[in-house]
Amino acid sequence: MDGSAGISRVASSNGDLNPLVARTGRHQQRYQHGYRLVAGCVPYRYRSNAVSNCTDIRQMIEVLMVTTQGGPGLLFPKGGWETDESVEEAACREAYEEAGVRGDLKGFLGTWDFKSKRQQGDCSPDGLCRAYMYALVVTEELDSWPEQYARQRQWFTATEALENCRYEWMQRVLDQCIAYLSNSNNS
């Protein structure tokens, strides 16, 4: 998990490269000890209007969040980690499919366990998920992407993003991302 993975196109289930098709289904999902394994990221960019002598990373970056497919709330791109990809590839794929961005993974933020109400009973009887989350610096924001009609994306300051996180565990992910970027920025 060196954080250098990136993908430019996503393979469809029949092996053809198709840049505008999101993977669906659970037949290639990874499970471990009753947990569905998911990968995701906190997409961020440096603000163009950030003051050059600013040292607070929260003032220097914006983070990208997406709407959920099934209701209110904002979250970071994440989804199933499949058997034919690395965790880093899965995180990049989810950023592409859900948020329409490509970028470079800059750091592994950690793992978080959560219970998914939506996925309850789907191969994991209790709906338990384990998320592997990364910081992803956005290098490209696409005009078209697989879930553009199912989700909206919006850039927020780090403070606004903390206030808008649908789930408490995602607030902890963002806190960890801010700490990681602060340490990276000061070294």
ROLUM-237361 format. One record per atom (N, C-alpha, C, CB): residue in one letter; x, y, z. Coordinates in steps of 0.2 Angstrom, whole numbers, plus 5000, padded with zeros to 4 digits. Glycine has a CB too. Layout:
<nodes>
AXYZ/...
</nodes>
This chain:
<nodes>
M500449945000/M500050005000/M500450065000/M499550005006/D500850074994/D501250134994/D500950204992/D501850124989/G500250194990/G499950264989/G500050294982/G500150314994/S500450254978/S500550284971/S500150254966/S501250264970/A499650214968/A499150184963/A498750234960/A498750134965/G498550224953/G498150274950/G497850234944/G498450334948/I497250244942/I496950214936/I496750264931/I496450164938/S496750254925/S496550304920/S495850274917/S497050314914/R495750214917/R495150184914/R494950124918/R495250164906/V494250114918/V494050054922/V493750004918/V493450084927/A493949944919/A493749884915/A493049864917/A494249824916/S492649854912/S491949824913/S492049754915/S491549844907/S491449724917/S491449654919/S491649604914/S490749644922/N491549624908/N491749574902/N492549594900/N491349584896/G492849634904/G493549644902/G493749704897/G493849584899/D493149724894/D493249784889/D493449844894/D492649794885/L493849894891/L493949954894/L493350004892/L494649984893/N492950024897/N492450074896/N492450124901/N491750034896/P492650184900/P492750234905/P492050264908/P493050294902/L491450244905/L490850274908/L490350224911/L490550314903/V490650164913/V490250114916/V490450104923/V490250054912/A490050104928/A490250084935/A490150014936/A489750124940/R490549984940/R490449914942/R489849904946/R491149884945/T489549854945/T488949834949/T488949764951/T488249854945/G488549744956/G488449684959/G488949664964/G488549634953/R488849604967/R489249584973/R489649524971/R488849574979/H489649494965/H490049434964/H490749434965/H489849414957/Q491049494964/Q491849504965/Q492049534971/Q492049534959/Q491549544976/Q491649584982/Q492149544987/Q491049604986/R492549574990/R492949544996/R492649555002/R493649584996/Y492649495006/Y492349485013/Y492949455017/Y491749445013/Q492949475024/Q493449455028/Q493149455035/Q494049495028/H493049395038/H492849385045/H492149425046/H493349415050/G491649415041/G491049445042/G490949515040/G490749435049/Y491549545038/Y491449615035/Y491549615028/Y492049655039/R491149665025/R491249675018/R491749735017/R490549705014/L492249715013/L492849765013/L492649815007/L493449725011/V492749885009/V492649935005/V493249985005/V492049975007/A493350014999/A493950064999/A493650134997/A494450034993/G493950184999/G493750254997/G494350304999/G493150265001/C494150364997/C494650414998/C494250485000/C495050424992/V494650525002/V494550595003/V494850634998/V494750625011/P494450654992/P494750694987/P494850764989/P494350684981/Y495450794988/Y495550864990/Y495950894985/Y495950864997/R495950964985/R496351004981/R496551064985/R495951024974/Y497151094983/Y497351154986/Y496951214983/Y498151164985/R496751254988/R496351314986/R496751364982/R495951344992/S496451394976/S496851434972/S496951504976/S496551444966/N496451524981/N496451584984/N496751584991/N495751614984/A497151524993/A497451514999/A497951565000/A497651445000/V498051595006/V498551645007/V499251605007/V498451675014/S499751635004/S500351595003/S500751585009/S500851634998/N500651625015/N500951615021/N500551575026/N501151675024/C499951545024/C499551515028/C499851445030/C498851505025/T499751425036/T500051355038/T499551315041/T500551375044/D498851335041/D498351295043/D498051255037/D497751335047/I498151185037/I497951155031/I497251155029/I498151075032/R496851165035/R496051175034/R495851235030/R495751175041/Q496351285030/Q496251345026/Q496551335019/Q496551405029/M496951285018/M497351285012/M496951235007/M497951255013/I496551185009/I496251135005/I495451145004/I496451065007/E495251114999/E494551104998/E494451024998/E494151144992/V493850995000/V493750924999/V493150914995/V493750885006/L493150864991/L492550844987/L492150794990/L492750824980/M491450804991/M490950764993/M490450744988/M490650785000/V490150694989/V489550674984/V488950654988/V489750614980/T488350664985/T487750644988/T487650574988/T487150684984/T487250544992/T487150474993/T486650454987/T486850454999/Q486550394985/Q486050374980/Q485350374983/Q486250314977/G485350354989/G484750334992/G484450384997/G484750274995/G484650444997/G484350495002/G484850555004/G484250455009/P484650585009/P485050655010/P485750635013/P484650695015/G486150685013/G486750675016/G487350675011/G486850615020/L487950695013/L488550695009/L489050645012/L488850765009/L489450615008/L489950575010/L490550575005/L489750505010/F491050545007/F491650535002/F491550474998/F492350535007/P491850474992/P491750414988/P492050354991/P492150424981/K491650294991/K491950234993/K491450184991/K491950235001/G491750124990/G491350064988/G491649994988/G491050074981/G491349944986/G491649884987/G492349874984/G491249834984/W492749844987/W493449824985/W493349754982/W493949824991/E493549744976/E493449684972/E494049644971/E493149704965/T493949574970/T494449524970/T494949534965/T494149464970/D494849574959/D495349584954/D495749644954/D494949574947/E495749684960/E496049744960/E496349754967/E495549804959/S496849794968/S497149814974/S496749864978/S497849844973/V496849874984/V496449914988/V496549984985/V496649914995/E497150004983/E497250074980/E496850084974/E498050084979/E496850034970/E496550034963/E495750044965/E496649974959/A495550004970/A494750014971/A494650084974/A494649964977/A495050114978/A494950184980/A494950234975/A495450204985/C495450224970/C495450274964/C494850254960/C496050254960/R494650194959/R494050184955/R493350214958/R493950104954/E493350204964/E492750234967/E492750314966/E492650214975/A493250344967/A493350414966/A493150434959/A494050444967/Y493350394954/Y493150404947/Y492350394946/Y493550354942/E492150334948/E491450314947/E490950364951/E491350244949/E491050374957/E490550414961/E490650494960/E490650394968/A491250514960/A491350584960/A491650614953/A491850604965/G491850574949/G492150594942/G492750634943/G491650644939/V493250604947/V493850634948/V494450584947/V493950674955/R494950604945/R495550564945/R496150604949/R495850544938/G496550564952/G497150594956/G497650544958/G496850634961/D498050564963/D498550524965/D498450514973/D499250564964/L498450454975/L498450434982/L499050464985/L498350364983/K498950494991/K499450524994/K499650495001/K499350604996/G499150465004/G499250425010/G498650385012/G499350485015/F498850325016/F498350285019/F498150315025/F498650215020/L497550325026/L497250365032/L497050315038/L496650405030/G496950245036/G496750205041/G496150165039/G496550235047/T495850115043/T495250075042/T494750095047/T495450005043/W494150095045/W493550115050/W493050065048/W493250185048/D492750035054/D492249985054/D491550025055/D492249935059/F491050005051/F490450035051/F489849985049/F490350105047/K489250005051/K488649955049/K488249995044/K488249945055/S488149955038/S487849985033/S487049955033/S488149965026/K486650005034/K485949985034/K485749965027/K485450045036/R485949995022/R485749975015/R486049905013/R486050035010/Q486649885015/Q486849825013/Q486749765018/Q487649825012/Q486349775023/Q486249725028/Q485949665025/Q485749755033/G486149605026/G485949545024/G486249525017/G485149545023/D486649575014/D486949555007/D487649525008/D486949625003/C487649465009/C488249425011/C488549435017/C488749445005/S488349495020/S488649505027/S487949515031/S489049575028/P487749465035/P487149465038/P486949525043/P487049405043/D487549555046/D487449615050/D487549675047/D487849605056/G487749675040/G487849735036/G488549765039/G487349785037/L488949725041/L489649755043/L490049775038/L489949705049/C490449825038/C490849845033/C491549875036/C490549905028/R492049865033/R492749885035/R492949925029/R493249835037/A493049995030/A493350045025/A494050055026/A492950105025/Y494350055020/Y495150065019/Y495150135016/Y495550015015/M495350185019/M495250255017/M495950285015/M494850295021/Y495950325010/Y496550365008/Y496450435007/Y496850335001/A496950475007/A496950545004/A497150544997/A497450595008/L496750574993/L496850584986/L496850654983/L496250544982/V497450674981/V497450744978/V497150734971/V498250774978/V496750784969/V496350784963/V496750814958/V495650814963/T496850774952/T497250804947/T496850824941/T497850764945/E496250784941/E495750794935/E495050794937/E495950744929/E494650844935/E493950834937/E493550834930/E493650904941/L493250774929/L492950754923/L492250784922/L492850684922/D492050794916/D491450824914/D490850764914/D491450854907/S491150704912/S490650644912/S490950594916/S490550624905/W490550554920/W490750504924/W490250454925/W491150524931/P490350394927/P489850344927/P489250354932/P490150274930/E489250384937/E488750404942/E488450474942/E488850374949/Q488650514936/Q488450584936/Q487750594937/Q488750614930/Y487250544935/Y486550564935/Y486250534942/Y486250524929/A486650494945/A486450474952/A486650514958/A486650394952/R487250544957/R487550584962/R487750654960/R488150544965/Q487750704965/Q487950764964/Q488650774968/Q487450824966/R489150814965/R489750824969/R489750894970/R490350804964/Q490150914976/Q490250984978/Q490850984982/Q489651004982/W491251044981/W491851054984/W491651094991/W492351094980/F492051084996/F491951115003/F492551135006/F491451075007/T492551185010/T493151195014/T493151135019/T493151265018/A493751125022/A493751065027/A493251075033/A494551055030/T493251135035/T492751145040/T492051135038/T492751215043/E491851155032/E491151145030/E491051065029/E491051175023/A491551035026/A491550965025/A491350925032/A492150935022/L491750945037/L491650915043/L490850925046/L492050945049/E490650975044/E489950995046/E489450955042/E489751065046/N489650935036/N489150905031/N489250825031/N489250935024/C489750795034/C489750725034/C489150695036/C490450705038/R488850645033/R488250615035/R488450565041/R487950575029/Y489050535041/Y489150485046/Y489750515050/Y489350425043/E489750495057/E490250515061/E490850485060/E490050495068/W490850425057/W491550385055/W491850425050/W491450315053/M491450455045/M491850495040/M492050565042/M491250515034/Q491850585048/Q492150645051/Q492850625054/Q491650675057/R492850565057/R493450545059/R494050535053/R493450475063/V493750505048/V494150505042/V494450565040/V493850465036/L494050615039/L494250685037/L494750715042/L493650735036/D494550705049/D495050725054/D495750695053/D494750715061/Q495750635051/Q496350595050/Q496750625044/Q496250525050/C496350645039/C496650665033/C496950735034/C496050675027/I496550775038/I496850845039/I497550835043/I496350885044/A497550795048/A498150775052/A498750755047/A498050725058/Y498550705043/Y499050685038/Y499350735034/Y498750625034/L498850775031/L499150835026/L499450885030/L498550865023/S499250895037/S499650945041/S500350925042/S499350955047/N500450855044/N501150835045/N501550825038/N501050755048/S501250815033/S501550815026/S501750875024/S501150775021/N501350925026/N501450995024/N502051025028/N500851045025/N502151005034/N502651035038/N503350995038/N502451025046/S503350945034/S503950905034/S504350925027/S503850835034/
</nodes>
